[in-house]
Amino acid sequence: MNSGTGPGTITPDGSPVEFYTLLPPGEEARVIAAATPPNGTVLELGSGVGRVTHPLLEAGLEVVAVDESAEMLAHVRGARTVCARAQELDLGERFDSVVLASYLVNLPDAELRHELLASCARHVAEGGSVLVQWQPPEAHDQWEAGRGGERDGVGIMMTELEEVSPGTFAAHHALHGGRAGLDAVLPVAPPHRGRPGRRPGARGARPRRLSHRGPHVGAGRTGMTGADFLRAIADGSVESSPHLTHLGLRLVLVEPGRVELVWRPGPELTNRSGVVHGGYIATALDDACGMASGSAAERPTLHLTMNLNVDYLRPVRAGEVYTVAGTVTHRGRTRILTLATVTDADGRLCAQATSSLTPNRLTTPG
């Protein structure tokens, strides 16, 4: 049984209604609209407060929004609403598109999954589309306590993860943010199916329960900037990414918009010519670009590389010490431009890269 706590109404599945009214629209509406004929009809199962409903209406589509929570549906404007459990719905109507959202198809109850899909089949028109929001089992391998994200001041953090049976996981989440400084807890999230024998977020032996109560929960609320977070990695109070250790990279200097790393590549990074493979050099440059971009952020935020152009000038040799520096050359709201260099002990330029990045506002480092 799912449950939740926090201000305002909590729905039967444990969702705090007020929190969901603060979430901004995502890309779902664009995908649904592309699969639906112009001015077509959409049945949205699990509509919630209308985060997807409202953009669909703006696209000129006719929407019937279905949710088991009357409190959620009270926030839907401009669409016909039906308060009902999606698996029991039988409107006697057909729609151009039927949407099964919120990863409901990932629930571990096979009978319930079949009922949900049967409801989709009952309501889709001949030649229509059923759009199911689904995660493959391997996607859950990335789950771990302490991961979360923030977007437009609204954040969610996974605080506890438990494998309740082989391949089935339940998670606890903490929610925060919004106009009223909302704080809420989802003590038990719906169990989801993953791969049996594989604990999300790690390899090898796995404990039954993972918890995170460290400084990164709510880091965006405690005033930690992107530069602060990277300095914590540099001084060892936050564990760095495992691939940095593999490459032999160590972060030593962080200023807003600029970072430096010391690089001593090992022999395992060399190619048949006996010098460091260009792919590893590109990775080191990409890391410097990403960290420089992150160091300029107001809060800890991962950045996605959109483009990386590399020029190789001199060979990089295993066992020698190099400096990898990254600098922000332009910072916009959705696009950041950076320059990164690799120089040897004599200050000679060995390689450089220019990169464009964009903030991943749904993910924070964890």
Secondary structure, 3 states (H helix, E strand, C coil): CCEEECCCCECCCCCEHHHHHHCCCCCHHHHHHHHCCCCCEEEEECCCCCCCHHHHHHCCCEEEEEECCHHHHCCCCCCEEEECCHHHCCCCCCEEEEEECCCHHHCCCHHHHHHHHHHHHHHEEEEEEEEECCCCHHHHHHCCCCCEEEECCEEEEEEEEEEEECCEEEEEEEEEECCCCEEEEEEECCCEECCCCCCCCCCCCCCCEEECCCCCCCHHHCCCCHHHHHHHHHCCCCCCCHHHHHHCEEEEEEECCEEEEEECCCHHHECCCCCECHHHHHHHHHHHHHHHHHHCCCCCCCEEEEEEEEEECCCCCCCCCEEEEEEEEEECCCCEEEEEEEECCCCCEEEEEEEEEEECCCCECC
